[in-house]
Amino acid sequence: MLILGVVLAWGLAAFGEESVYRGYLTHRLAGIFGESLLFGFAHFKQGPTGVMENIIDGAVLAALYFATNRNLLAPIIAHGVEDTIDVLLIYLGRYPGF
């Protein structure tokens, strides 16, 4: 389950979400603020805390994207590392709130 969680985190969340939100929507919508709101609200199933956390994460990842001269690899790696840590904490029973 741990390996599956990490593979999904990198494949779907890191690569998939960053490709959509930073790679595509950044060029089509209102930049950092509008994009991070969409990123946060896309995680509505995680409740209000999850939405707020993801709005902040989306803004940080968008700032990283722009700080690296629109290098999509930077937020993909940051997102993958963050989600890998989350998966490990969940697997070890140490994730806050669980």
TAGILIN-V137771 format. One record per pair of residues at least 12 apart in sequence whose C-alpha atoms are under 10 Angstrom apart, sorted by the first residue. I is the first residue (numbers start at 1). J is the second residue. D is the distance in Angstrom with one decimal. If there is no record, write none. Layout:
i & j & d
I & J & D
I & J & D
//
This chain:
i & j & d
1 & 87 & 9.7
1 & 91 & 8.1
2 & 84 & 9.5
2 & 87 & 7.1
2 & 88 & 7.1
2 & 90 & 9.1
2 & 91 & 6.4
2 & 92 & 9.5
3 & 84 & 9.9
3 & 87 & 9.3
3 & 88 & 9.6
4 & 87 & 9.7
5 & 83 & 9.1
5 & 84 & 8.0
5 & 86 & 9.6
5 & 87 & 6.2
5 & 88 & 8.6
5 & 90 & 9.7
5 & 91 & 8.9
6 & 80 & 8.5
6 & 81 & 9.5
6 & 83 & 7.7
6 & 84 & 5.6
6 & 85 & 9.0
6 & 86 & 9.3
6 & 87 & 6.5
6 & 88 & 8.2
7 & 80 & 9.5
7 & 84 & 8.9
8 & 80 & 9.7
8 & 83 & 9.4
8 & 84 & 9.5
8 & 87 & 9.8
9 & 79 & 8.6
9 & 80 & 6.3
9 & 81 & 8.9
9 & 82 & 9.1
9 & 83 & 5.8
9 & 84 & 6.5
9 & 85 & 9.9
9 & 86 & 9.2
9 & 87 & 7.8
10 & 76 & 8.2
10 & 77 & 8.5
10 & 79 & 8.0
10 & 80 & 5.1
10 & 81 & 8.3
10 & 82 & 9.8
10 & 83 & 7.6
10 & 84 & 7.7
11 & 76 & 9.8
11 & 80 & 8.5
12 & 80 & 9.5
13 & 76 & 8.6
13 & 79 & 7.4
13 & 80 & 7.2
13 & 83 & 7.7
14 & 73 & 9.6
14 & 75 & 7.8
14 & 76 & 4.9
14 & 77 & 7.0
14 & 78 & 7.9
14 & 79 & 5.0
14 & 80 & 4.7
14 & 81 & 8.5
14 & 82 & 9.0
14 & 83 & 7.7
14 & 84 & 9.6
15 & 72 & 9.2
15 & 73 & 8.7
15 & 75 & 9.0
15 & 76 & 5.6
15 & 77 & 8.4
15 & 79 & 8.3
15 & 80 & 7.8
16 & 76 & 8.7
17 & 39 & 8.4
17 & 75 & 9.9
17 & 76 & 8.4
17 & 79 & 8.9
18 & 39 & 9.7
18 & 58 & 9.3
18 & 61 & 8.5
18 & 62 & 9.2
18 & 65 & 9.6
18 & 72 & 7.3
18 & 73 & 8.8
18 & 74 & 9.7
18 & 75 & 6.7
18 & 76 & 5.8
18 & 77 & 9.5
18 & 78 & 10.0
18 & 79 & 7.9
18 & 80 & 9.7
19 & 72 & 7.5
19 & 73 & 9.4
19 & 75 & 9.5
19 & 76 & 8.1
20 & 39 & 9.7
21 & 35 & 6.7
21 & 36 & 8.2
21 & 38 & 8.3
21 & 39 & 6.9
21 & 58 & 8.5
21 & 61 & 9.7
21 & 62 & 8.6
22 & 35 & 8.0
22 & 36 & 9.4
22 & 39 & 9.7
22 & 58 & 8.9
22 & 61 & 8.1
22 & 62 & 6.5
22 & 63 & 10.0
22 & 65 & 7.2
22 & 66 & 9.4
22 & 70 & 8.6
22 & 71 & 9.5
22 & 72 & 7.0
22 & 75 & 8.1
22 & 76 & 9.2
23 & 62 & 9.9
23 & 65 & 9.1
23 & 70 & 8.5
23 & 71 & 9.1
23 & 72 & 6.5
23 & 73 & 9.9
23 & 75 & 9.9
25 & 38 & 9.4
25 & 39 & 10.0
26 & 62 & 8.2
26 & 65 & 9.7
26 & 66 & 10.0
26 & 70 & 9.9
31 & 59 & 9.5
31 & 62 & 8.2
31 & 63 & 9.8
31 & 66 & 9.9
32 & 55 & 10.0
32 & 58 & 7.8
32 & 59 & 5.8
32 & 60 & 8.7
32 & 61 & 9.0
32 & 62 & 5.7
32 & 63 & 7.1
32 & 65 & 9.7
32 & 66 & 9.1
33 & 55 & 8.7
33 & 56 & 9.7
33 & 58 & 8.6
33 & 59 & 6.7
33 & 62 & 8.9
34 & 55 & 9.6
34 & 58 & 9.8
34 & 59 & 9.2
35 & 55 & 8.7
35 & 58 & 7.3
35 & 59 & 7.8
35 & 62 & 8.1
36 & 52 & 9.9
36 & 54 & 7.5
36 & 55 & 5.0
36 & 56 & 7.1
36 & 57 & 7.6
36 & 58 & 4.3
36 & 59 & 5.1
36 & 60 & 8.6
36 & 61 & 8.6
36 & 62 & 7.5
37 & 51 & 8.6
37 & 52 & 8.8
37 & 54 & 8.2
37 & 55 & 5.3
37 & 56 & 8.6
37 & 58 & 7.6
37 & 59 & 8.3
38 & 51 & 9.6
38 & 54 & 9.3
38 & 55 & 7.7
38 & 58 & 8.6
39 & 51 & 8.3
39 & 52 & 9.9
39 & 54 & 6.5
39 & 55 & 6.2
39 & 56 & 9.3
39 & 57 & 8.5
39 & 58 & 5.9
39 & 59 & 8.9
40 & 52 & 6.3
40 & 53 & 7.2
40 & 54 & 4.4
40 & 55 & 4.1
40 & 56 & 7.7
40 & 57 & 8.1
40 & 58 & 6.9
40 & 59 & 9.4
41 & 54 & 7.9
41 & 55 & 7.5
42 & 54 & 8.7
42 & 55 & 9.5
43 & 55 & 9.2
57 & 79 & 8.7
57 & 82 & 9.8
58 & 75 & 9.5
58 & 79 & 9.5
60 & 75 & 8.8
60 & 78 & 9.8
61 & 74 & 8.4
61 & 75 & 5.3
61 & 76 & 8.6
61 & 78 & 7.6
61 & 79 & 7.6
62 & 74 & 9.9
62 & 75 & 7.4
63 & 75 & 9.0
64 & 78 & 8.8
//
